[in-house]
C-alpha cells in the first residue's frame, strides 16, 4: 500500500505540473473578484470497495467565518493534517472555518457505498461545499485498486489517467465546481474532448458527428461531460448529461438549456420558455411546436433593428429572473405598445395570437378589477367577457346553442354562428358579432358592450371606468 501511495503522489505531482502556471494565474484573478467570495479546491478520492475516502483542500479562502456544508451521507468528518496550518480555522464541531488569516484549509470524510461501486450509478452531491461561496477552479484525483476497471466521469475535463500494477489513477481539472461522481465499467470510453465538452460513449461516433459539432454555437464556456447512454436512476448530474442515442441536435439543445439554467432564474416557467430564450440567443429556433409558434409570432412583429435590440435585452438579463411576464415587459418596451403574448401562451394549452392589450387599470362601478383583459384585435377593442360581465352582475355560461348571459331581468344568447343574437327570447339580426372567441376565451366588443349592456365607459390616461345603469348595480 505504501508503494501505491508513493505512485499516487508521484503521478499527482507529474500531471499537476501541467496545470501549475495556469492555476496560479487563475488564482490571482479570482482574488480580485469583489462580489461574494470565491475559492478553488483540490479533491483526492480513494475508492476502498465499500466507501470513498475523500480529502478536500480549499484554497484562496476569505478571512471571514465560513460555514461548511458536508455531504448528507458523509461520515467521519474531520480535519486532514497536511501541515501545521491546514486545520487552524476548523471549529471543534467541524461545522465551520473560523475567522482567520490562513487562506488554505483541508478536511476529510468518508462516503459509504452500501452496495459498493455500482456501474452506471450517478453519485449525487458527494463533495463538501462552503456556504455562499463560488468555486472558481477544481482539481480531482481518483485512485482505486487495479482490478477496478472502468471510466470515471466528474463533469470536468479529463487531464490524464494511468493504469498501473498497484493502482489506477485518474485526474480531472477545470474551471467551476464539481458536485457529482459517475463510474461505468470498462465498456465506456472518452471519445473526444473539446474546449467545452467531453464525450463518452461505449462505441465510437461517426466522423460526420464531429464535423457537425464544430458548427454548433453554445451560450458560454461552461464545461459539460456528455455520456451517450443512461444511468441507473435516469438523472442528469451537475455538468453531466446523459443522452441515449446521441445526435448533434439533441446534444446542442440539452447543453444550451443546461447553460441557460445557470445563466437565468426561470422559476416555474414552462420548459418552452427556456427554449424560446435559447432560440434567440443562438439564432436557431429549436424545441417544441409551441416554442416555434411563439417565436414566429414575436419575430413577425419585430423589425431587424428591434430583433437585434430584443436579443441584446435577453443577454443583459443574465443573472436575473426570466419568465413570461419579464419577456412581455421587454417586448412591450421595444414595440412601444403593451402585449401579454408570452404570458397568455403560458396559460393557454393551444396557441394564443399576438395581440396588443390596453395596460390601463379597469374599474367597474368604482371597483378595480384584476382579471379583466382589454385586447386590440383586427381594429376592434375587446373585453374579456366572463370577468367583465360577472363584475356587472350577470351570470355567464356556455351551452350547446351559444354563450348565455343572464340576470334577474335580462337574458342574452349569443350563438356560435354569426348573424344574430337573442335578447329576452327575441331575435335580433346583426352584421358583426358582439361576442367573439380568442384562443377559446370569450370577448365582447367595446361598442356592443355599451349598446347591449347600457354601460357608461370613460377613459383617462391610466384608467378605464365602466359604470352600469343604477338598476343593474
C-alpha positions, 0 to 999 in steps of 0.5 A: 500500500505504501508503494501505491501511495508513493505512485499516487503522489508521484503521478499527482505531482507529474500531471499537476505540473501541467496545470501549475502556471495556469492555476496560479494565474487563475488564482490571482484573478479570482482574488480580485473578484469583489462580489461574494467570495470565491475559492478553488479546491483540490479533491483526492478520492480513494475508492476502498470497495465499500466507501470513498475516502475523500480529502478536500483542500480549499484554497484562496479562502476569505478571512471571514467565518465560513460555514461548511456544508458536508455531504448528507451521507458523509461520515467521519468528518474531520480535519486532514493534517497536511501541515501545521496550518491546514486545520487552524480555522476548523471549529471543534464541531467541524461545522465551520472555518473560523475567522482567520488569516490562513487562506488554505484549509483541508478536511476529510470524510468518508462516503459509504457505498452500501452496495459498493461501486455500482456501474452506471450509478450517478453519485449525487452531491458527494463533495463538501461545499462552503456556504455562499461561496463560488468555486472558481477552479477544481482539481480531482484525483481518483485512485482505486485498486487495479482490478477496478476497471472502468471510466470515471466521469466528474463533469470536468475535463479529463487531464490524464489517467494511468493504469498501473500494477498497484493502482489506477489513477485518474485526474480531472481539472477545470474551471467551476465546481464539481458536485457529482461522481459517475463510474461505468465499467470498462465498456465506456470510453472518452471519445473526444474532448473539446474546449467545452465538452467531453464525450463518452460513449461505449462505441465510437461516433461517426466522423460526420458527428464531429464535423457537425459539432464544430458548427454548433454555437453554445451560450458560454464556456461552461464545461459539460461531460456528455455520456451517450447512454443512461444511468441507473436512476435516469438523472442528469448530474451537475455538468453531466448529461446523459443522452441515449442515442446521441445526435448533434441536435439533441446534444446542442439543445440539452447543453444550451438549456443546461447553460441557460439554467445557470445563466437565468432564474426561470422559476416555474416557467414552462420548459418552452420558455427556456427554449424560446430564450435559447432560440434567440440567443443562438439564432436557431429556433429549436424545441417544441411546436409551441416554442416555434409558434411563439417565436414566429409570432414575436419575430413577425412583429419585430423589425431587424433593428428591434430583433437585434435590440430584443436579443441584446435585452435577453443577454443583459438579463443574465443573472436575473429572473426570466419568465413570461411576464419579464419577456412581455415587459421587454417586448412591450418596451421595444414595440412601444405598445403593451402585449401579454403574448408570452404570458397568455401562451403560458396559460393557454394549452393551444396557441394564443395570437399576438395581440396588443392589450390596453395596460390601463387599470379597469374599474367597474362601478368604482371597483378595480378589477384584476382579471379583466383583459382589454385586447386590440384585435383586427381594429376592434377593442375587446373585453374579456367577457366572463370577468367583465360581465360577472363584475356587472352582475350577470351570470355567464355560461356556455351551452350547446346553442351559444354563450348565455348571459343572464340576470334577474331581468335580462337574458342574452344568447349569443350563438356560435354562428354569426348573424344574430343574437337573442335578447329576452327570447327575441331575435335580433339580426346583426352584421358583426358579432358582439361576442367573439372567441380568442384562443377559446376565451370569450370577448365582447366588443367595446361598442356592443358592450355599451349598446347591449349592456347600457354601460357608461365607459370613460377613459383617462390616461391610466384608467378605464371606468365602466359604470352600469345603469343604477338598476343593474348595480 
